[in-house]
């Protein structure tokens, strides 16, 4: 990988020896992106307990555009955060 300084921005680029190598790199990048599609917390800061505590995730609401999850402290059961998982648009197949 080479890095060039273009103005004030550092630009990185990768040179591939073959098309196959480029395709393999693209597949690896796609796989890395998918790793972070659904992140869930295991510990969050609880104001009641005054420190980072293990949390339990529960489904709070099912919405038309996704689902809302609530994180609760496992010690005092105080709500410490929420996460909204949006649905991907469904594919519509049109018959011809």
Phi, psi and omega in degrees: 000134179249150178235131179241145176264111183248102185067241178254004185249135176273121183251127178252141174215157182241135178257127182256141179280332181213166177295323180298318179296321179295318179296319179296321179295317178299318179297320180295319178296318178298318180296319179294322178296321181292336180298331185255013179295321181232099178255136176235147181273145175252329178224137174222159179286129178252121179295325181294316181274338177080018178199174177289130185230154173295145183235157175244131180265129177229146177288122183262311182217146171253115184253162179300329182256008179161200181231144180250125180250148179245137175255127180238140177297133182283346179274305186251355179064022176281141176289126183243358178171169178224162176217133178250124177255113182273145178283146173280146178298133181284147179280138180250123180261123180259130178279149184249000000 
